[in-house]
Amino acid sequence: MCWYGADCYRKNPEHLRLFRHTKKKSPNSGPKKSKKRKRRQPSSTSTISSSEEERPKKKRKKALKTMLSAYQSMLETALVGTTIDVQQKRLLRTFRETNNISIEEHNTLVEKCGWKAGEYEDGEREEQPVLMSIERSIYMEPKGYKLIKIRSTQSKSHEEQVVWNLATSQFYQTMSEAQGNFTISSVGYIINTQVRSNFLKEQRKLAKLNPSYAEEKWGFHGTSEASIRAIAKTGFKHPNQLKKKVKLLDEGFFGKGIYFALYSDYAMWYSRERESSQVLLCKLLTGKMFKCKGRMDGAKRKAGCHSHFSPKGNEIIIFRTQQILPQFIITFEENEASERVQED
């Protein structure tokens, strides 16, 4: 081994052959040791209260929405009638507590079912006024439906007479001078749980905005007899849902909605266009009305308003089906009579 090692300056091949010249180790040479990353310790101020807080916000919101939807379905089933027993309330409370549903959320859903928070606690709801006692048993069924037909020639019970008088008085009192040219042959009283429930929910919603918005108005709707039967069973549908199934007369002079006449003979014109001898008499929630100044063919509902009113005051246009409650199917017979001039 050479005395000078790696620092030897001699280049003689013989010297290099006879002597070994070891290289100096570099201070940076050798296998590199991997640096261990220090785990980040949670700060003393950040604590995890529950596994729920570890989920991303979006997942938490989605899970809560699903639970609320399930709870609402349970409430709708339990509150379809006018009473709720202790056992049902216990099951609902268990579900609510298990899924962290707040009492505020519970009360909101109870109101959507047509109950007040106090009524839920008492286990009994104040009954809505009805015209016929049979309605109460039908309204106990989630999809309850019945059409009670009352003929002009039949002997009527007290309740049937009340229904008959209400429908016929609206029909004749809103007619032009040719009242004597029309005769009512029958009145069909519509009892529909789901449609009525939707109407009452919408009424409470409008009442919160302004009590006057929840006031009911009567409106006549003229169309084909087949359509009237369908409306009685399932309620009205928006024109956009009917385009493929039903031929519309027009796109809607004063907005694309569902049209009602304040006058019975005005609605009859639309019935005759469909070769029908029937009109529907409905309760309407007009809310805040927009008075049209002229034609608005196919227009959407005016922003900030709940319905439209035609320029001459003959028609009301409703855009949300929840604002309509079909009540009576009036079947009439007619002779020659003067008609109101249609607006255009």
C-alpha positions in Angstrom: 0.0 0.0 0.0 1.3 3.4 -1.0 2.3 5.7 1.9 0.5 8.6 0.3 -2.6 6.7 -0.5 -5.1 8.5 -2.7 -2.9 11.7 -2.6 0.0 10.0 -4.3 1.3 12.2 -7.2 3.3 9.4 -8.9 1.8 8.2 -12.3 4.4 5.5 -13.0 2.5 2.3 -14.1 4.9 0.1 -12.3 4.3 2.0 -9.1 0.6 1.9 -9.5 0.8 -1.9 -10.1 2.9 -2.6 -7.0 1.1 -0.3 -4.5 -2.5 0.1 -3.6 -4.0 3.7 -3.4 -7.1 3.7 -1.2 -9.6 6.5 -1.9 -10.7 8.7 1.0 -14.3 8.4 2.1 -16.4 11.4 1.4 -18.1 12.8 4.4 -21.4 12.7 2.4 -20.8 9.2 1.1 -22.5 6.1 2.4 -26.1 5.0 2.4 -28.6 7.7 3.0 -30.8 7.3 5.9 -34.4 8.0 5.3 -35.8 10.8 7.3 -38.7 9.9 9.4 -41.6 12.3 9.1 -43.0 13.4 12.4 -46.6 12.8 12.8 -48.6 15.9 13.2 -50.0 16.0 16.7 -53.5 17.4 17.1 -53.5 20.7 18.8 -54.9 20.9 22.3 -57.8 23.1 21.0 -59.0 20.7 18.3 -61.1 17.9 19.5 -63.4 15.4 17.8 -66.8 15.3 19.6 -68.4 12.4 17.6 -67.9 10.2 14.5 -70.5 12.4 12.8 -68.2 15.4 12.8 -65.5 13.4 10.9 -67.7 13.1 7.8 -67.4 15.6 5.1 -70.1 18.3 5.3 -71.8 17.2 2.1 -72.2 13.6 3.3 -73.6 14.8 6.6 -76.1 17.0 4.8 -77.1 14.2 2.5 -77.5 11.8 5.4 -79.6 14.3 7.3 -81.8 15.0 4.3 -82.4 11.2 3.9 -83.3 10.8 7.5 -85.7 13.8 7.5 -87.4 12.4 4.3 -87.8 9.0 6.0 -89.2 10.7 9.2 -91.6 12.8 7.1 -93.0 9.6 5.5 -93.5 8.1 8.9 -95.3 11.2 10.2 -97.5 11.4 7.1 -98.6 7.8 7.7 -99.2 8.3 11.4 -101.0 11.6 11.0 -103.3 10.8 8.2 -106.3 10.7 10.5 -107.3 13.0 13.4 -105.7 11.1 16.2 -102.3 9.6 17.1 -101.8 7.1 19.9 -99.0 6.8 22.5 -97.4 3.8 20.9 -97.0 5.6 17.5 -95.6 8.7 19.2 -93.1 6.5 21.1 -91.9 4.9 17.9 -91.5 8.3 16.2 -89.6 9.7 19.2 -87.2 6.8 19.2 -86.5 7.3 15.5 -86.1 11.0 16.1 -83.6 10.6 18.9 -81.6 7.9 17.2 -81.1 10.0 14.1 -80.5 13.3 16.0 -83.6 15.0 14.5 -84.2 18.3 16.4 -87.6 19.2 17.9 -87.6 22.3 15.6 -87.3 20.0 12.5 -90.0 17.7 14.0 -92.4 20.6 14.5 -91.8 21.8 10.9 -92.6 18.3 9.5 -95.7 18.0 11.8 -97.0 21.3 10.3 -96.5 20.0 6.8 -98.8 17.1 7.7 -101.5 19.5 8.6 -101.1 19.3 12.4 -100.0 21.9 14.9 -97.3 21.1 17.4 -99.8 21.4 20.3 -102.2 19.0 18.6 -99.5 16.5 18.2 -98.6 16.6 21.9 -102.3 16.2 22.8 -102.7 13.4 20.3 -105.7 14.8 18.5 -106.2 17.3 15.7 -109.0 19.8 15.4 -111.2 18.6 12.6 -111.6 20.7 9.4 -115.2 21.5 8.7 -116.8 19.0 6.3 -120.1 19.0 4.3 -120.8 15.3 4.7 -120.0 13.0 7.7 -118.7 10.3 5.3 -115.8 12.5 4.5 -114.1 11.9 7.9 -113.7 8.2 7.3 -112.5 8.7 3.7 -109.9 11.3 4.9 -108.5 8.6 7.3 -107.2 6.8 4.2 -104.0 8.2 2.6 -105.4 7.8 -0.9 -109.0 8.1 0.0 -111.4 9.0 -2.9 -115.1 9.1 -3.4 -117.4 10.8 -5.9 -120.9 11.2 -4.4 -123.5 11.9 -7.2 -126.7 13.8 -6.3 -129.4 13.9 -8.9 -132.0 16.7 -9.2 -134.9 14.1 -9.2 -133.8 12.1 -6.1 -135.0 12.5 -2.6 -132.1 14.2 -0.7 -130.8 13.8 2.9 -130.0 17.0 4.9 -126.3 16.7 4.0 -127.0 16.1 0.3 -129.4 19.1 0.2 -126.6 21.3 1.7 -124.2 20.1 -1.0 -126.8 20.6 -3.7 -127.7 24.1 -2.5 -124.1 25.2 -2.3 -123.1 24.0 -5.8 -126.3 25.2 -7.6 -126.3 28.6 -5.9 -122.8 29.3 -7.2 -123.7 28.1 -10.6 -126.8 30.3 -11.0 -125.6 33.4 -9.1 -122.5 33.8 -11.3 -124.5 33.5 -14.5 -125.5 36.1 -17.0 -129.2 37.1 -17.5 -130.0 33.8 -19.2 -130.3 31.8 -16.0 -133.7 30.3 -16.9 -132.1 28.6 -20.0 -130.1 26.2 -17.9 -131.1 23.3 -15.7 -128.8 21.3 -13.4 -129.4 17.6 -13.7 -126.8 16.4 -11.2 -124.1 17.5 -8.8 -121.1 15.3 -8.1 -119.3 16.0 -4.7 -115.6 15.2 -4.9 -113.9 13.8 -1.8 -110.1 13.3 -2.3 -107.7 12.9 0.6 -104.4 13.6 -1.2 -105.7 16.6 -3.2 -107.3 18.1 -0.1 -104.2 17.6 2.0 -102.0 19.4 -0.6 -104.5 22.2 -0.8 -104.5 22.7 3.0 -100.7 22.6 3.2 -100.5 25.3 0.5 -103.2 27.4 2.4 -101.1 27.3 5.6 -98.0 28.2 3.6 -99.7 31.3 2.1 -101.2 32.3 5.4 -97.7 32.6 6.9 -96.9 35.1 4.1 -100.1 37.1 4.5 -103.4 35.9 6.1 -105.3 37.4 3.1 -103.4 35.1 0.7 -105.1 32.1 2.3 -108.6 33.2 1.5 -110.6 30.9 -0.8 -112.3 31.9 -4.0 -114.7 29.9 -6.2 -113.8 29.3 -9.8 -115.4 27.3 -12.7 -113.4 25.2 -15.1 -114.8 23.9 -18.4 -113.3 20.9 -20.2 -114.2 17.4 -21.5 -116.1 15.0 -19.3 -113.2 12.5 -19.5 -110.8 15.2 -18.2 -113.2 16.1 -15.5 -113.3 12.5 -14.2 -109.5 12.3 -14.3 -109.2 15.6 -12.4 -111.6 14.4 -9.7 -109.4 11.3 -9.1 -105.9 12.8 -9.3 -106.3 16.6 -9.2 -105.3 19.1 -11.9 -102.0 18.9 -13.9 -100.1 21.8 -15.3 -100.4 22.3 -19.1 -96.7 21.2 -19.5 -97.7 17.8 -18.2 -100.7 17.5 -20.5 -99.2 18.5 -23.9 -98.6 15.0 -25.1 -101.9 13.6 -23.8 -104.4 16.4 -24.3 -104.7 18.9 -27.1 -104.7 22.4 -25.6 -106.9 25.1 -27.1 -104.1 27.7 -27.0 -100.8 28.5 -25.1 -102.7 30.6 -22.6 -103.6 34.2 -23.4 -102.7 35.5 -19.9 -100.0 33.0 -19.0 -99.3 29.3 -19.2 -101.4 28.1 -16.3 -104.8 26.5 -15.4 -107.7 28.8 -16.3 -110.8 29.4 -14.1 -113.8 31.5 -14.8 -115.6 33.6 -12.2 -118.8 33.0 -14.1 -120.4 29.6 -14.8 -121.6 30.4 -18.3 -118.2 31.7 -19.2 -116.7 28.3 -18.3 -119.4 26.5 -20.3 -118.0 27.9 -23.5 -114.8 25.8 -22.9 -117.0 22.7 -22.1 -118.9 23.1 -25.3 -115.6 23.3 -27.2 -115.0 19.8 -25.8 -118.5 18.6 -26.4 -119.1 18.4 -22.7 -122.2 19.2 -20.6 -120.2 19.5 -17.3 -118.2 22.1 -15.5 -116.0 21.8 -12.4 -116.5 24.1 -9.5 -113.3 24.5 -7.5 -111.9 26.3 -4.5 -108.9 28.5 -5.4 -106.1 30.0 -3.4 -105.2 33.1 -5.5 -102.7 34.5 -3.1 -101.2 37.7 -4.4 -102.7 38.3 -7.8 -101.2 40.0 -10.9 -103.6 42.0 -13.0 -102.8 41.4 -16.6 -102.8 44.6 -18.8 -103.0 42.6 -22.1 -102.2 39.3 -23.6 -99.2 37.3 -22.3 -99.3 34.3 -24.5 -97.6 31.3 -22.8 -95.9 33.5 -20.2 -94.7 32.2 -16.9 -96.2 33.4 -13.6 -95.3 36.9 -12.7 -92.4 37.0 -10.2 -93.6 37.7 -6.7 -97.2 36.8 -7.4 -99.2 33.6 -7.0 -101.8 33.9 -9.8 -102.9 36.1 -12.7 -106.2 38.0 -13.2 -107.4 38.7 -16.8 -107.8 42.3 -17.9 -111.6 42.3 -18.0 -111.9 40.3 -14.7 -113.4 37.1 -16.2 -110.6 34.6 -15.6 -108.2 33.6 -12.9 -105.0 31.8 -13.9 -103.4 29.4 -11.4 -99.9 28.0 -11.9 -99.5 25.6 -9.0 -101.9 22.7 -8.7 -101.7 22.8 -4.9 -103.7 26.0 -5.0 -106.8 24.2 -6.5 -109.3 22.0 -4.7 -111.9 20.5 -7.1 -115.2 20.3 -5.2 -118.2 19.8 -7.5 -118.9 18.3 -10.9 -122.0 20.1 -12.2 -123.9 18.5 -15.1 -126.2 20.9 -16.9 -128.7 21.0 -19.7 -129.0 24.1 -21.8 -131.2 25.9 -24.4 -130.4 29.0 -26.4 -128.8 31.6 -24.2 -126.8 34.8 -24.5 -123.1 34.3 -23.7 -120.4 36.5 -22.3 -117.9 37.6 -25.0 -114.6 35.7 -24.8 -111.5 37.8 -24.1 -108.7 38.1 -26.6 
